[in-house]
Amino acid sequence: MKKIIILFCAVFCTNLLFAQGISLEDQLVKASYNGDLQIVQALLSNPDIDVNARYNGFTALINACLKGHLDIVKELLSHKDIDVNKREIGHKRTPLIIASMINHTDIVTELLKHSPKLNKQDIILL
C-alpha cells in the first residue's frame, strides 16, 4: 500500500511540474541527479519520454553515474531505448568514463554487464 501511495505521489508531482512547463525529460534528468528512484520510475512509465534527453548537457544516466545512484542506473538501463554511449556535452564523456573517473566501481560493473561492448573512447583535449 505504501508503494502505491508513493508512486501516486510521484506521478502527481511529475504531472504538476509538467503543467508548470518543466518537461518530463528535464524532470528525469533532475530526479536521476537527486536520487529520486520513485520519480524516475514514474517518469519511465510514460511511453513518450526520451530517456536519452539532456538537461544542462547531461543525460539522466550520466547524472546517476556521476552521483553514484546505482538503483537509478539499474532502472535506466532497464529502459529499452537507453543509449549507454550518449556523451555529456561539456567534456564529451560517456557514463562509463564518468563512473570510472569517480571510482563508482559498482556502477562500472553494472554498465559493463548491461553492454559489454561499450565502444566509445574518451575524448582527451590537450
C-alpha positions in Angstrom: 0.0 0.0 0.0 2.8 2.4 0.9 4.5 1.8 -2.5 1.2 2.6 -4.3 0.9 5.8 -2.4 4.5 6.8 -3.2 4.0 6.0 -6.8 0.8 8.0 -7.0 2.5 11.0 -5.4 5.4 10.7 -7.8 3.1 10.6 -10.8 1.0 13.5 -9.4 4.1 15.7 -8.7 5.6 15.0 -12.2 2.3 15.9 -13.8 2.1 19.1 -11.8 5.7 20.1 -12.8 4.9 19.2 -16.4 1.9 21.5 -16.2 4.2 24.3 -15.0 6.3 23.9 -18.1 9.1 21.6 -16.9 9.4 18.8 -19.4 9.3 15.2 -18.4 12.8 14.7 -19.7 14.1 17.6 -17.6 12.4 16.1 -14.6 14.0 12.7 -15.3 17.5 14.2 -15.5 17.0 16.1 -12.3 15.4 13.2 -10.4 18.4 11.0 -11.5 20.8 13.5 -10.1 18.9 13.8 -6.8 18.5 10.0 -6.4 14.7 10.1 -6.5 14.0 6.5 -7.6 10.2 6.6 -7.3 10.0 9.7 -9.5 12.4 8.1 -12.0 10.2 5.0 -12.1 7.1 7.1 -12.6 8.6 9.1 -15.4 10.0 6.0 -17.2 6.5 4.6 -17.2 5.5 7.2 -19.7 5.9 5.7 -23.2 6.7 9.1 -24.8 9.6 10.0 -22.6 13.0 10.4 -24.2 15.3 8.6 -21.8 18.4 10.0 -23.5 17.4 13.6 -23.5 19.9 16.1 -22.0 19.3 18.9 -19.5 22.2 21.3 -19.0 24.3 19.0 -21.0 23.7 15.8 -19.0 21.5 12.8 -19.5 19.7 11.0 -16.7 22.2 8.1 -16.9 25.2 10.4 -16.8 23.8 12.1 -13.7 23.0 8.8 -11.9 26.6 7.7 -12.7 28.1 11.0 -11.5 26.2 10.9 -8.2 26.6 7.2 -7.6 22.9 6.2 -7.6 23.2 2.5 -8.5 19.5 1.9 -8.1 18.7 4.6 -10.7 21.4 3.4 -13.0 19.8 -0.1 -13.0 16.4 1.4 -13.6 17.6 3.5 -16.5 19.5 0.5 -18.0 16.3 -1.5 -18.0 14.6 1.0 -20.4 14.5 -0.3 -23.9 15.7 2.9 -25.5 18.7 3.7 -23.2 21.9 4.8 -25.0 24.8 3.9 -22.8 27.2 5.7 -25.0 25.4 9.1 -25.1 28.0 11.7 -24.1 27.6 14.7 -21.9 28.0 18.0 -23.8 30.9 19.6 -22.0 33.8 17.2 -22.0 32.1 14.6 -24.2 32.5 11.8 -21.6 30.3 8.7 -21.6 28.6 7.4 -18.4 31.2 4.6 -18.2 34.1 7.1 -18.3 32.4 9.3 -15.7 31.7 6.4 -13.3 35.3 5.2 -13.7 36.8 8.6 -13.0 34.8 8.9 -9.8 35.6 5.3 -8.8 32.0 4.1 -8.7 33.0 0.5 -9.4 29.6 -0.9 -8.7 28.2 1.3 -11.5 31.1 0.5 -13.8 30.3 -3.2 -13.3 26.6 -2.6 -13.9 27.3 -0.7 -17.2 29.6 -3.4 -18.4 27.0 -6.1 -17.5 24.4 -4.3 -19.5 26.5 -3.6 -22.5 29.9 -5.4 -22.5 30.7 -4.0 -25.9 30.8 -0.3 -24.9 32.8 1.1 -27.8 33.2 4.8 -27.2 36.6 6.2 -26.3 37.1 9.2 -24.1 38.0 12.4 -25.9 41.1 13.9 -24.4 41.7 17.6 -25.1 45.3 18.5 -24.9 
